[in-house]
Amino acid sequence: MKYIYIINGRADKAAQYQDFFQQLKENPHLHEVYTTLGEGDATRYVRLYCDLHPEEEVCFVACGGNGIINGVASGLVGYAYANFELQNSNDGVQNSEFKIQNYASNKTMAILYFGGTTNDIIINFPGRDFRSVKDMLNGTVTPTDIIQVNDSYCLNVCNIGFNSKVASRANELVAKGKSAHQAYTRGVINAILTSRFNRIKVTVDGKRIARGPMVLCTFANGRRVGGEFNCAPNAKVDDGLMDVCYFRVMSLLRFLTLISLYRSGRHIGSRAGRNKVLYRQAREVVISSKDLIDIYIDGEQLPGSQFHLKILPGALPLRLPKKS
């Protein structure tokens, strides 16, 4: 087994990888380190490597936060899914039950939390040390769900409406040196003033979830977003479903109450959210708008007016660190 560690090439991230390189020295094994060259490079690199080395047994290790993790996962699943569709096309048979990772069974992914601003996906796997190279090397592979969003992929959470405005402002502030906590708090304040009435249609498994303007909607594989908001406390990354949480338009006072509950994960089924917070589990979702909107996929912005979301059960072979 060869391990390829993919790290963020931004100059301001270099100091955060010191412990990582020390651990590589202390745990000798077959490996190489790839440093990304810019936005989207992790996805391109993984796809190209898989294309050029189809028979090689490799674990791609995403070392960083949400951006690097999404990039590596998108590259690996995108490669496997392309092979899955090609094989089905050649056979003339559409077998939706076939596990996509079977078309890349010798390629896996792992996560090490070094250098990232936030890393929300790891809270779904308690009792594991995602900063330990040794534990990762002694870990086991588990099939994990992923959400396909048009031609992109989401491992953790997608947002539209209020949440996407929060993410947009937070990303701007993080780029200016603010902490993730400060950035998301200020992002929330900004969105309260500018993004509480959104005319976006959301259809869940063929049925429109609600009519009229909405505040926000999250589509979750994992439980947490933005480092501290427990948007989908009941979500599981291996149940073959995405959790959809939809906020109808409401008074500012009621919304401020719900934001506090939303942060702690107590908004679903709450008294404050009665008739205003709608929760569904789904396999497919269609989002449409007459205007250009943004959907945020694991914190990354994707503009458009129509998005098709589909859960891909067990599509990502994820190597988890040995449980403590």
C-alpha positions as CSV (number, residue, x, y, z in Angstrom):
1,M,0.0,0.0,0.0
2,K,1.3,3.4,-1.0
3,Y,0.1,6.5,0.9
4,I,0.0,9.9,-0.9
5,Y,-0.4,12.8,1.5
6,I,-2.0,15.9,-0.1
7,I,-1.3,19.1,1.7
8,N,-2.4,22.7,1.1
9,G,0.2,24.7,-0.8
10,R,-0.7,28.1,0.5
11,A,2.3,29.8,2.1
12,D,0.4,30.7,5.3
13,K,-0.4,27.0,5.9
14,A,3.2,25.8,6.0
15,A,3.9,26.2,9.7
16,Q,0.8,24.2,10.6
17,Y,2.3,21.1,9.0
18,Q,5.4,20.9,11.2
19,D,4.0,18.1,13.4
20,F,2.8,16.2,10.4
21,F,6.3,16.0,8.8
22,Q,7.8,15.0,12.2
23,Q,5.3,12.1,12.4
24,L,6.2,11.0,8.9
25,K,9.8,10.6,10.1
26,E,8.7,8.6,13.1
27,N,6.5,6.3,11.1
28,P,8.5,5.1,8.1
29,H,6.3,3.6,5.3
30,L,5.9,3.9,1.5
31,H,4.6,7.3,0.8
32,E,5.0,10.6,-1.0
33,V,3.7,14.1,-0.3
34,Y,1.9,16.3,-2.9
35,T,1.5,20.0,-2.3
36,T,-1.5,21.6,-4.1
37,L,-0.9,24.4,-6.6
38,G,-4.2,26.2,-6.2
39,E,-8.0,25.9,-6.0
40,G,-9.3,22.6,-7.5
41,D,-5.8,21.1,-7.8
42,A,-6.4,18.3,-5.3
43,T,-9.3,17.0,-7.3
44,R,-7.4,17.2,-10.6
45,Y,-4.4,15.5,-9.1
46,V,-6.3,12.5,-7.6
47,R,-8.3,12.0,-10.8
48,L,-5.2,12.1,-13.0
49,Y,-3.2,9.8,-10.7
50,C,-6.0,7.2,-10.7
51,D,-6.2,7.4,-14.5
52,L,-2.5,6.9,-14.9
53,H,-2.1,4.2,-12.2
54,P,-5.3,2.1,-12.3
55,E,-3.7,-1.0,-10.9
56,E,-1.8,0.6,-8.1
57,E,-3.0,0.2,-4.5
58,V,-3.1,3.8,-3.1
59,C,-4.5,5.7,-0.1
60,F,-4.9,9.4,-0.7
61,V,-4.6,11.2,2.6
62,A,-6.2,14.7,2.8
63,C,-4.2,16.7,5.2
64,G,-6.1,19.9,6.1
65,G,-9.6,21.2,6.5
66,N,-12.8,21.1,4.6
67,G,-11.4,22.3,1.3
68,I,-8.6,19.7,1.0
69,I,-10.9,17.0,2.2
70,N,-13.6,17.8,-0.4
71,G,-11.0,18.1,-3.1
72,V,-9.5,14.6,-2.5
73,A,-13.0,13.0,-2.0
74,S,-14.3,14.6,-5.2
75,G,-11.3,13.4,-7.2
76,L,-11.6,9.8,-6.0
77,V,-15.4,9.5,-6.2
78,G,-15.4,11.3,-9.6
79,Y,-12.9,8.8,-11.0
80,A,-14.8,5.8,-9.6
81,Y,-18.2,7.2,-10.8
82,A,-16.9,7.9,-14.3
83,N,-15.7,4.3,-14.5
84,F,-19.1,3.1,-13.1
85,E,-21.0,5.0,-15.8
86,L,-18.6,3.9,-18.6
87,Q,-19.0,0.3,-17.6
88,N,-22.8,0.5,-17.4
89,S,-22.8,2.2,-20.8
90,N,-20.7,-0.5,-22.3
91,D,-22.9,-3.3,-20.8
92,G,-26.1,-1.6,-21.7
93,V,-27.4,-2.1,-18.1
94,Q,-28.1,0.5,-15.5
95,N,-27.4,-1.1,-12.1
96,S,-28.1,1.6,-9.5
97,E,-27.5,-0.8,-6.6
98,F,-23.9,-1.5,-7.6
99,K,-21.4,0.1,-5.3
100,I,-19.5,2.8,-7.1
101,Q,-16.3,2.2,-5.2
102,N,-16.0,-1.3,-6.8
103,Y,-14.7,0.5,-9.8
104,A,-11.8,1.8,-7.8
105,S,-11.5,-0.9,-5.2
106,N,-7.7,-0.5,-4.8
107,K,-8.0,3.3,-4.1
108,T,-9.0,4.6,-0.7
109,M,-9.0,7.9,1.2
110,A,-8.0,9.0,4.7
111,I,-8.1,12.3,6.6
112,L,-5.6,14.0,8.8
113,Y,-6.5,17.3,10.3
114,F,-3.5,19.6,9.7
115,G,-3.6,23.1,8.4
116,G,-7.3,23.5,8.0
117,T,-9.5,26.3,9.2
118,T,-12.4,23.9,10.0
119,N,-12.9,20.2,9.7
120,D,-16.5,19.3,10.3
121,I,-16.6,15.8,9.0
122,I,-14.4,14.2,11.7
123,I,-17.0,14.8,14.5
124,N,-19.0,12.0,12.8
125,F,-16.4,9.5,13.9
126,P,-15.9,9.9,17.7
127,G,-13.1,8.3,19.6
128,R,-10.5,8.5,16.8
129,D,-7.4,10.7,16.6
130,F,-7.4,12.4,13.2
131,R,-4.0,14.0,13.9
132,S,-2.2,10.7,14.3
133,V,-0.3,9.3,11.3
134,K,0.3,6.1,13.2
135,D,-3.4,5.6,14.0
136,M,-4.3,6.3,10.4
137,L,-1.8,3.6,9.2
138,N,-3.4,1.1,11.5
139,G,-7.0,2.1,10.6
140,T,-9.7,0.3,8.7
141,V,-11.7,1.2,5.6
142,T,-15.5,1.9,5.9
143,P,-17.8,2.8,3.0
144,T,-19.1,6.3,3.5
145,D,-21.9,8.1,1.7
146,I,-21.3,11.2,-0.4
147,I,-23.7,13.7,-2.1
148,Q,-23.4,14.4,-5.8
149,V,-24.3,18.0,-6.6
150,N,-24.6,18.4,-10.4
151,D,-21.0,17.5,-11.4
152,S,-19.5,18.2,-8.0
153,Y,-19.5,16.2,-4.7
154,C,-20.2,17.0,-1.1
155,L,-18.9,14.9,1.8
156,N,-20.3,17.0,4.6
157,V,-23.0,19.7,4.1
158,C,-24.5,21.9,1.4
159,N,-26.2,25.2,2.1
160,I,-28.5,27.6,0.3
161,G,-30.1,30.9,1.4
162,F,-29.1,32.4,4.7
163,N,-26.4,29.8,5.3
164,S,-24.7,30.5,1.9
165,K,-24.6,34.2,2.8
166,V,-23.0,33.3,6.1
167,A,-20.4,31.1,4.4
168,S,-19.6,33.8,1.8
169,R,-19.0,36.5,4.4
170,A,-17.1,34.1,6.7
171,N,-14.7,33.1,3.9
172,E,-14.0,36.7,3.2
173,L,-13.1,37.3,6.9
174,V,-11.0,34.2,7.2
175,A,-9.0,35.3,4.2
176,K,-8.4,38.5,6.1
177,G,-7.0,36.6,9.1
178,K,-10.1,36.3,11.3
179,S,-10.6,33.0,13.2
180,A,-13.3,30.6,12.0
181,H,-15.4,31.4,15.1
182,Q,-15.2,35.2,14.6
183,A,-15.8,34.9,10.9
184,Y,-18.9,32.7,11.2
185,T,-20.3,34.9,14.0
186,R,-19.9,38.0,11.9
187,G,-21.3,36.2,8.9
188,V,-24.4,35.3,10.8
189,I,-25.0,39.0,11.8
190,N,-24.4,40.1,8.2
191,A,-26.9,37.5,6.8
192,I,-29.6,38.4,9.3
193,L,-29.6,41.9,7.7
194,T,-29.4,40.8,4.1
195,S,-30.6,37.3,3.5
196,R,-33.8,36.2,5.3
197,F,-36.2,36.2,2.3
198,N,-35.1,33.8,-0.5
199,R,-37.3,32.6,-3.3
200,I,-35.9,29.2,-3.9
201,K,-37.9,26.1,-4.8
202,V,-36.8,22.8,-3.0
203,T,-38.2,19.5,-4.2
204,V,-37.4,16.4,-2.0
205,D,-37.8,13.0,-3.7
206,G,-40.2,14.5,-6.2
207,K,-42.3,16.5,-3.7
208,R,-42.0,20.2,-3.1
209,I,-41.1,20.7,0.6
210,A,-42.9,24.1,1.0
211,R,-44.2,27.1,-0.9
212,G,-43.3,30.8,-0.5
213,P,-40.0,32.4,0.5
214,M,-37.6,30.6,2.7
215,V,-34.8,31.6,5.1
216,L,-32.3,28.7,4.6
217,C,-32.0,25.0,3.8
218,T,-29.2,22.6,4.5
219,F,-28.6,19.2,2.8
220,A,-26.5,17.2,5.2
221,N,-24.5,14.0,5.1
222,G,-22.6,15.0,8.3
223,R,-23.9,16.7,11.4
224,R,-22.0,20.0,11.7
225,V,-21.1,23.0,9.5
226,G,-19.0,26.1,10.0
227,G,-17.1,24.6,12.9
228,E,-19.9,25.1,15.5
229,F,-23.4,24.9,13.9
230,N,-25.0,21.5,14.5
231,C,-27.3,21.8,11.5
232,A,-28.3,18.1,11.3
233,P,-27.8,16.4,14.7
234,N,-29.4,13.2,13.5
235,A,-27.4,12.8,10.3
236,K,-25.4,9.6,9.7
237,V,-22.7,9.4,7.0
238,D,-23.5,5.7,6.2
239,D,-27.3,5.5,6.2
240,G,-27.8,6.1,2.4
241,L,-29.8,9.3,3.1
242,M,-29.2,13.1,3.3
243,D,-30.9,15.1,6.0
244,V,-32.8,18.2,4.7
245,C,-33.5,21.0,7.1
246,Y,-35.7,23.9,5.7
247,F,-36.5,27.2,7.5
248,R,-39.6,29.0,6.4
249,V,-39.7,32.8,6.6
250,M,-40.4,34.0,10.2
251,S,-40.2,37.0,12.4
252,L,-36.7,38.3,13.3
253,L,-37.3,37.6,17.0
254,R,-38.2,34.0,16.4
255,F,-35.4,33.5,14.0
256,L,-32.8,34.8,16.5
257,T,-34.2,32.3,19.0
258,L,-33.8,29.5,16.5
259,I,-30.3,30.5,15.5
260,S,-29.2,29.8,19.1
261,L,-30.9,26.4,18.9
262,Y,-29.4,25.8,15.5
263,R,-26.0,26.3,16.9
264,S,-26.5,23.6,19.5
265,G,-28.5,21.2,17.4
266,R,-31.8,21.6,19.3
267,H,-33.8,23.3,16.5
268,I,-35.4,20.1,15.1
269,G,-38.6,19.4,17.0
270,S,-38.3,22.6,19.1
271,R,-41.2,24.7,20.2
272,A,-39.7,27.8,18.5
273,G,-39.4,25.9,15.3
274,R,-42.9,24.5,15.2
275,N,-44.4,25.0,11.7
276,K,-41.3,26.9,10.7
277,V,-38.5,24.3,10.7
278,L,-39.2,21.4,8.3
279,Y,-37.1,18.2,8.4
280,R,-36.9,15.4,5.8
281,Q,-34.6,12.6,4.9
282,A,-34.1,12.2,1.1
283,R,-32.2,10.4,-1.6
284,E,-32.7,13.1,-4.3
285,V,-33.3,16.8,-4.1
286,V,-33.8,19.4,-6.9
287,I,-33.2,23.1,-6.1
288,S,-34.3,25.8,-8.6
289,S,-34.5,29.5,-8.7
290,K,-35.4,32.2,-11.2
291,D,-32.3,34.1,-10.1
292,L,-28.7,33.2,-9.9
293,I,-28.0,31.8,-6.4
294,D,-25.0,30.2,-4.6
295,I,-24.9,26.8,-3.1
296,Y,-22.0,26.1,-0.7
297,I,-20.6,22.6,-0.9
298,D,-18.4,21.9,2.1
299,G,-17.7,25.6,2.4
300,E,-16.9,26.1,-1.3
301,Q,-19.1,28.3,-3.5
302,L,-20.9,27.0,-6.6
303,P,-23.2,29.5,-8.4
304,G,-26.2,28.5,-10.5
305,S,-30.0,28.5,-10.8
306,Q,-30.7,24.7,-10.7
307,F,-29.0,22.0,-8.7
308,H,-29.6,18.3,-8.6
309,L,-28.5,16.5,-5.4
310,K,-28.3,12.8,-5.1
311,I,-26.9,10.6,-2.3
312,L,-24.4,8.0,-3.4
313,P,-24.5,5.3,-0.7
314,G,-21.1,4.0,0.3
315,A,-19.4,5.6,-2.6
316,L,-16.3,6.8,-0.7
317,P,-14.0,4.1,0.8
318,L,-12.7,6.1,3.8
319,R,-9.8,4.8,5.9
320,L,-10.6,5.8,9.6
321,P,-7.9,6.0,12.2
322,K,-7.7,3.2,14.8
323,K,-10.3,3.8,17.5
324,S,-8.8,4.8,20.8
